[in-house]
Amino acid sequence: MIEITQLASARLAKAKAGYTTRSVDVNAIATILTGDIKPESGDLVLVRVDSIGQHERIDQVDGRKAIIFIGDELVLCYGNRYAPDQFEAEIPPDLSPCNLAAAGGIAAKVLSKNAKVKLPTTITPIGLLGDKQGKRLNLADWALPTTEYIGQRPCTIAVVGTSMNAGKTTTAAHLINGFANSGLKVGAAKITGTGAGNDTWLMQDAGARVVLDFTCVGYPSTYRATPKQVEEIFVTLNNHLAAQNVDVIVLEIADGLFQEETSTLVSSTIFRQTVDGVLFAAGGSLGAYAGVEWLQKQNIPVVGISGLVTASPLASREVLQMTSLPVLDLPMLKTEAMNILASAKKAEHPPLIFSSSLFVPPTILTAQD
């Protein structure tokens, strides 16, 4: 049985809300749902902090990293997490105690952790959040709407990598900065991963005019999303950026090529049809070689190699020798941005009909013109 109680507005205002909830209209929240409930991905939940572990702060919707204390109440989203450098976590079957699995505001039960990180922060769900009628609220309630758009597809460059923390976001940001410094209007998106503000804010700081991620279409994370759902995220975000009249699109695909959602998306037909070129971020020379070989087997054009491997001149020379591809450190990503763009461009694409959106919710990161 589900019990519905009213939620005082003052109590909600005091709670610290995670980044994943940034598109939520807080005025829609009016009730707390408890009882026999099975949480689903994207469900909003009010929780109490029981102990502090790996995550001592929460990324709030305004970008501030707020310190959390035992007893604090947080507004989070239920979601799964795949992070080899931190936690693997899944949505629990009920409202039993679980964990703050990601600083961006993910509530989940941690299954395993990297030996280098602390035990996870523990939380107790107080209840799902609902509207005035007691209907549970979900990120999907604020997903981007769609509309028809006819136009030429901007040149699109995707950044993929060997693993988490291989340098993908930093690569994307420096490339964006190079494009922006050359006078181009850049659209950027993080297609897969776990909701967190650091990556999208970095893309905005680098000069992207419009920055989106999967949370904009109702997903707190993409781990365990179906191939169809991941493709829908990819198409929706790409098409929305194209509708913003940008000159070039830069995409980040999270985690590594061995991650199931990543490999399925990158090897898909829609990815090959949409992406003009890939920058591959690697942590080492062997990973760079193996990743390029995998991508080329998928008939995906690799326009260069970047990431942590470029911190070592010796490793960079190994990569250049093995692949004959440009090896681009951070300064080169900026200075060679237009050459990278030229390499990625193919024959003229015919006008495409995009099922996209021209509406940008206030919470989407949009830099000033």
C-alpha positions, 0 to 999 in steps of 0.5 A, a space after each residue: 500500500 502506498 501512503 501519501 503525505 503533504 510535503 511542507 514547502 519550507 522543508 523542501 526548500 531546505 533540502 540540498 538538491 543534486 545536479 541530476 534534478 536541475 530540470 525539475 520544476 520544484 513548484 510541482 513537488 507537493 507530496 511524499 510517497 511511502 510504503 510498498 514502492 519499487 523505485 524506477 530510474 529517474 524517480 525523485 526521492 527525498 533522503 536523509 544522510 546517515 553516514 559520510 563516506 566517499 562523497 562528502 559533497 553534493 553537486 547542486 543545481 546551481 553548480 555549487 558543491 555543497 558539503 553534506 552533514 549527517 542528518 541533512 535531507 537531499 533531493 536525489 534521483 534513483 539511477 544506476 551507476 557504472 564507474 570503474 574508478 569509483 562504484 558500480 551501483 543499481 536501483 534497489 527494489 524498495 525504499 530501503 537504505 542505500 547510498 549516495 552513489 554519485 555526487 551529482 545526486 544518484 541514489 542507488 545500492 552500491 554493489 562494488 567499489 574501487 579499492 582506492 575509494 572510501 566506502 560510500 555515503 549511506 542514506 535512508 530514503 524518506 519517500 518518493 516525491 510526488 505532485 499534488 495528486 500524489 503521482 510520483 515525479 520523474 526526470 522524464 516529466 521534464 524531458 526535452 520536447 521534440 519538434 520538426 527541424 529541416 536543415 543541414 547537419 553541422 559537422 559532428 566530432 565525438 570524443 570516446 576513450 579507453 576508460 573513465 578518466 582517460 581525458 575525454 572531457 578535457 579533450 572535448 573542452 580544449 577542442 571546444 575552446 579552439 573552435 570558439 576562439 576561431 569564431 565558431 558557434 559550438 554545441 556540445 553534449 555528454 551523451 552517456 555516463 552518470 549525471 554530474 555537473 563538472 563535465 557540462 560546466 567545463 564544456 560551457 566554460 570552454 566556450 560552448 554556446 549550448 551544452 546538453 546531457 542525458 539528464 535533459 532527456 530524463 535519464 539520471 544515468 545511462 548505465 543499464 539503459 537499453 540500446 534503443 534508449 541510448 540511441 534515442 538519447 543520442 538522436 535527441 541531443 544531437 538533433 536539439 543541438 543542430 536546431 540551435 544553429 550551431 556551426 559544429 557539434 562536439 560530443 562526449 561518450 562516457 567510459 571506455 569501449 568495453 563498457 556495454 552502452 558505449 560499445 553498442 552506441 559507437 558500433 551502431 548505424 546511427 552513430 556512423 551516420 551522424 558522427 563525422 570524426 572521432 577523437 580517441 582519448 587514451 591513458 596509454 599507448 597500447 590502449 590507444 592502439 587497441 582503441 583505434 583498431 577497434 574503431 576502424 573495424 567499425 568503419 569509424 574515422 579517427 581524426 586524432 588521438 589525445 588524452 592522458 597518453 599525450 602527457 608523455 612524449 615517449 608514449 606519444 611517439 609510440 602512438 604516432 609510430 603505431 597508428 600514423 594518426 595525429 597525436 594531439 596534446 591540450 595546446 594542439 587541440 586548441 591551435 589545430 582545431 580547424 585542421 581537426 574540423 577539416 579532417 572530420 568533414 566529409 562530402 556535403 550531406 543532404 538536408 535532413 529532417 530532425 525530430 528535435 526541440 527548439 525549446 531550451 529549459 532555463 536549467 540547460 547550460 547556455 552561454 551568453 552570445 
